[in-house]
Amino acid sequence: MQKSFGSDNHSGVDPRIMAALTEANTGHVPGYGGDFLTQSAADCFKSHFGVQCEVFFVFNGTGANVLSIQACCQSYQAVISSTDAHIHTDECGAAEKFTGCKILAVPTADSKIYPTDILKLTQNIMDRHHVQPRLVSLTQATELGLVYSPQELLELTTTAKRQGLLVHMDGARLSNAAAHLGCSLRELTTDVGIDILSFGGTKNGLMHGEAVVVLNPALVKNVHYFQKQALQLPSKMRFISAQFLAYLKQNIWYDNALHANSMAALIAKKLAALPMIKIVHPVACNEVFVSVPEHVYRPLQDKWHFYVWDHDQHIVRLVTSFDTTAQEVEQFVDDVGVLIRG
Ligand SMILES: Cc1ncc(COP(=O)(O)O)c(C=O)c1O
């Protein structure tokens, strides 16, 4: 079966996750998280993120983000994010629709937000004619596959807290960032003052399901109730819990992310050696942004699936997955080489 570089969502399910699902598929257990697997998974999250954390399993990443924002903000409040943020560009306005909160998107060249952005946007605080910034939402790894270091995160959360703001992390690819930085999950979240996290799994080997990890105990009560209102309370919760339990306990989160990252590094290294090709952003995680001439990428799309990120500048996005192989990378780069040589 031909692999795709379109998205890490295009991959299948890690066989170890499939085995965990099969194992969970026995007998009758209470629904909505009242089962033993959900309890075990919650304990496992505590061992990774700290004992104060509470985890809530949800259906998808957009839902995790909406629920996180809802837990932090009233409708007259606002969320500061980058213009590249998934909540701003790729969730069809779900956060605005379900929370009523405005997103204040900061223009960004590198998909990150910085403490100065927070300071600029919190000048009119207390003026009732303006929405009141209440939450900073950052994405780790970012939508361009870049990472915030623990120091950068600490500087962001310190500034946010000084301005009376909470901090949400969209961690759809937090595992990739942690594998790249050689950090634990805790070092990139709890230890640097993140209040609430959308923790991804689907892009890294799970079948479905994401987790809202509440690190600030004051927010737990809100999530407890909003989860149901936000249509994100799975009745057969055990089938998401079982996946996350295996994911964390068997180190799948780390092994898969490290592998996907290494495949992206390999693609970048090999493509960079070809003429007419330019890697446009540093490659940290499992996404590679490449400038490729149109006469090369168009026929290449007949054989390989990937997305054109910027049609004007001929930039394509290549995403590797936990099951991308070095042979597939070689084949892809060979095909690019053939098209370049004409
Ligand atoms: C950074 C980021 N956040 C959130 C999501 C949303 O995930 P879902 O498609 O499960 O709603 C995605 C999905 O591509 C993503 O890339």
Ligand as a Chemical Component Dictionary entry (heavy atoms), coordinates in Angstrom:
data_LIG
# 
_chem_comp.id                   LIG 
_chem_comp.type                 NON-POLYMER 
_chem_comp.pdbx_formal_charge   0 
_chem_comp.three_letter_code    LIG 
# 
loop_
_chem_comp_atom.comp_id 
_chem_comp_atom.atom_id 
_chem_comp_atom.alt_atom_id 
_chem_comp_atom.type_symbol 
_chem_comp_atom.charge 
_chem_comp_atom.model_Cartn_x 
_chem_comp_atom.model_Cartn_y 
_chem_comp_atom.model_Cartn_z 
_chem_comp_atom.pdbx_ordinal 
LIG C1 C1 C 0 -1.868 21.187 15.740 1  
LIG C2 C2 C 0 -3.202 20.512 15.617 2  
LIG N1 N1 N 0 -4.115 20.710 16.571 3  
LIG C3 C3 C 0 -5.326 20.131 16.531 4  
LIG C4 C4 C 0 -5.676 19.298 15.486 5  
LIG C5 C5 C 0 -7.100 18.802 15.440 6  
LIG O1 O1 O 0 -7.278 17.463 15.460 7  
LIG P1 P1 P 0 -8.643 16.782 14.913 8  
LIG O2 O2 O 0 -8.527 16.722 13.449 9  
LIG O3 O3 O 0 -8.612 15.454 15.607 10 
LIG O4 O4 O 0 -9.795 17.608 15.361 11 
LIG C6 C6 C 0 -4.753 19.047 14.465 12 
LIG C7 C7 C 0 -5.104 18.140 13.340 13 
LIG O5 O5 O 0 -4.544 18.153 12.289 14 
LIG C8 C8 C 0 -3.481 19.678 14.528 15 
LIG O6 O6 O 0 -2.567 19.506 13.551 16 
# 
loop_
_chem_comp_bond.comp_id 
_chem_comp_bond.atom_id_1 
_chem_comp_bond.atom_id_2 
_chem_comp_bond.value_order 
_chem_comp_bond.pdbx_ordinal 
LIG C1 C2 SING 1  
LIG C2 N1 SING 2  
LIG C2 C8 DOUB 3  
LIG N1 C3 DOUB 4  
LIG C3 C4 SING 5  
LIG C4 C5 SING 6  
LIG C4 C6 DOUB 7  
LIG C5 O1 SING 8  
LIG O1 P1 SING 9  
LIG P1 O2 DOUB 10 
LIG P1 O3 SING 11 
LIG P1 O4 SING 12 
LIG C6 C7 SING 13 
LIG C6 C8 SING 14 
LIG C7 O5 DOUB 15 
LIG C8 O6 SING 16 
# 
